[in-house]
């Protein structure tokens, strides 16, 4: 299967692996430090802002360019369980912020070892059980484009685990 054509649905959120990001799309860079940021993508002021936020221990930096929202997600280095858990927490905050900003689509750019855990947490965070709500407030985030070295097999496994987990949540929420 072609990497750019892998398309899956997990509950309501669609995830698609891509090769190149659209220049106008909302994007999240998942990095360990400010040195990993693409210097050509950010203005000098944006880079300074991201660095200043990191010094203040802010792990989710939001840069609103009006036509585009850029997120910088700082995660811990490493590939141990603590790094994976912290990446999951960061993904949770990213999805919550994207839904708060009413974003429909988001591109995630990450080549870190924790990327699979980050993606899985995004899929699980966006879960909603609204069957018995009279006023349904549906999450706005519907599509995630993944710009990463994650393999198709890893992505399929993450999607299947997320679907199964969300199905179990559905079963628990039923009377």
N, C-alpha and C positions, 0 to 999 in steps of 0.2 A: 504494500500500500504506500502511496506517495506521501511523504511527510507533510507537505503543505495541504494535502487533501483529507487528513484525518479529522473527522468531524463526529462528535458524539454529543448526546444530550444526557444530562444528569438532572433529573427532576425538571426544573424549569430553566436552569442555567446551561447554556451551550458552551462547550470548550473546543477550541480549534487550534491546532498547531500550525504556525505560519513560519515563513522564511524571512519575510521583511515586513516591518511595520508601516502602516499608513502614516504619513507625516502629520496628519491632522487628528489622529485618534488620541483618545485619552490613554496615557501610558503610565505604568508603574515600573520603576527600576528597583530591583531587589539587589542590594549590595552589602558588602561587609564594611566598607569605608568610603569616604568621599573620593579617595584616589581612584576608585573603580568607576566613577561616573564618566560618561562620555563628554569630554570637554567641548566637542563641537556641537553637541545638542543643546547645551545650557548657555545662557548668557553669563557674563562675569558676575552680575548682581545675583542671579539665581544660584550660582555655585557658592558665593559668599553666604547667601541666606541658608543654604543647605548645611554648610559647614558650621554656621553659628547655631543652628538648631541642634546639630549633633553635639556640639559643646554643651548645650543645655540639656542633653540627654533625651531629646525628642527623637523618637525612632521612626515616626511617620511624618514626613514633610510634604505639605501640599502646596503646589505652585499653580496658581490659577492664571492661565494665559487668556482668559475669557472665551476663546474659541476652543480651548483645549485645557484639560487639567492634567498636570504632571505630578506624580507621586514619587517620592524617594523613600524607600523602605530600608532602613538600616537593620540588619540582622547580625547576630553573633557569628564569629568564625567557628568552624568546626563541623564535624559530622557525627557527633555523639548525640545521645538522646536529649540532652539539655538544649543543644543547638536546634534540633528538630522541633522540640516543644516550643521554644521561643519563636521559631519561624511560624509555627501554627498560630501562636498568639498575634504575631504581626499580621498574618494573613487575615485573621479575624477583624482586626482594627481596620485594615484596608477595605475589606468588603463592607463593613459598617459605614465607613466614610464615603465610599462610592455610592452606596444606597442613600445616604443622607444628602449627597449632592445630586441625587436623581440621575446618575449616569446609567446609560443602558448598555454600554460596551466599554471594555477595558482591555488594553494590551499589557501583558506582564512580560518584562524583559529580565531574565535571570539565567545565569549559567552556574549557579552555586550548587553545592552538593545537597543542600536542603530544599531544592526546588520541588521535588516530589511531595514532601511534607507540606510545603507552602501551598501547592495547588490543591492537594486533598483538603486542607483546611478551608480554602476558599469555597470549594464545592459544598462542604458540610456546613459552613457558616451561613450560606445563602438559603438553607433549608427553611421552609415555612409549612406549617400545618394550619390551614385557614378554613377547613371544611365547615366548621360550626360557628364561624364568626359572621355576624350580620354585616359588619363593615370590614371588608377585606382590604388591608393595606399591603399590597403586593410589593415585594422588593423590586426596585427598578433595574438592578443589574441582571441582564439576561444573557450576555455573551462575554466570554473571555477568550482573547487571542493570546496564545502562548508562544513567545519568541525565546526558545531555549534549546539546549542540547538533550533534553529529555527524550528518551526513545519512545517509539509508538507502543511497545510492549508495556513500558512503565506507565504511560498515560492511560492505556486501556485498563490496566490493573487498578489504577487510582480511580478511574471512572466507575468500574465495577464495584469496588469496595464502597465508594460513596453512594452509589445507587442502592446497594444492599443495606447500608447503614440508614439511609433516608427511608427506605421501605420499612425497616424495623421500627424507626421512629413513628411512621404512619400507623403501624400496627399497635404500638403502645398508646398512641393518642386516641385510638378508636375506643368506644365504650364496650 
